[in-house]
Amino acid sequence: MRLNVYLQKAGAGSRREAERLVADGRVSVNGVTALPTTPVEEGDTVLIDGRPVTPETKPLPRLFLLHKPDDVLVTHRDHKNRPTIFDLPSLNPPAWPSSNPRIMNVGRLDVNSEGLLVLSSDGPLAQAMMSPEMALSRLYRVRVRGQLKPEEIDAIAQGVTIDGVDYRGAEFVEEYGQGERANRWYRCVLTEGKNREIRKLFDHFGCVVNRLVRLQYGPFSLGDMHPGDVREVPAAQVKELMDFLEKKGAKL
């Protein structure tokens, strides 16, 4: 096995971070300072700063739930200096302790979308959660100007192609009695989550989205969180999710 792959599986960080550890001379294999080309075989002893590491010693990843506010970008930095989720007080000291891990967003929400965003300390877990093969459902509540016809809702359920892009079947259900003059509310469930998918599907059928709130991602729900709130997922739920993903073929 390549050394950087082994170190990633052992929880040393991304492959690039693992490569930096090797370049800094902090990694040894069987008592010899490792090189980037050093292979790792079964039974080898791998140390980082003198501490043994194996995939079995990898700490359980940590997941956090964020209620993303409207008009905030999901990125670490923006060249136009617009606010991002990582500028939120809940993701900065003192609310966010320095002992907390580095995190990455699991998927995205548009700047003008709001609701549940999952944050992960672990890259492979984040990738698995986003993978179309895992088909984790995402539930949204969407307000639109216009109304879908029954046959259009059926078409969306079967899957449609827009501008050469295939969209997997999705469930769109109108919330009757929730109309606001020209506006109507829908509950939408996706299992793939392509870029701006809901907006493009509604636009394709002549409707315009003017509010979009994600309520659920896989087993995690927004609940009573307020915009900007952050909550950590209990370890038992993280382990349960990982077991589920691994049974579906995810490499964690």
C-alpha angles and dihedrals in degrees: 000000000000112000096234090052091050092049092050091051088049091057100256092134133260121343089258091052089048090053090053090053090053093046090052091055094243096125128075132181117204091345096309123109105253128239124206088257095051109122124216120219133184111287095024119135113231121189132187111198087343094307119119115239131189134160085260091061093053109123118238110269118249125230128196131192119220128189097219111213123224117267095028123117124232099227138092094245138000125214089219091053092241116159116273133192089257089062091060115114091234090062095047135064134315092023090041108049119221087237091067116102129253108268139201130201119255100226123324145268121213118255089253094045125086142190138064119017120173119217122199136195090204126069099203091050091049091049092049092051090052095044115114088218090065090051096203107183121240118201120204135180108213133188116204140178105236134023135262118232118232091249090052091053087050090050091052089050090055094047128256139216118230122183090342094310118118116221119201117236113282135188116242118179125179117227101225116211091029098093119136104199102283093001127090132186125229135184111221129191121195130180098189112034107205119187110298088342099158094047092049093048093051092043090052089061096044100264127123122216113223100169132023126181124180110216102176142018115190108309094344124095134195092228115166096337116138125221109288095019119136126198129179118232111238114254092242091059091048090052091047091052092048091050089051093049093046091052087056091053104267116152105225 
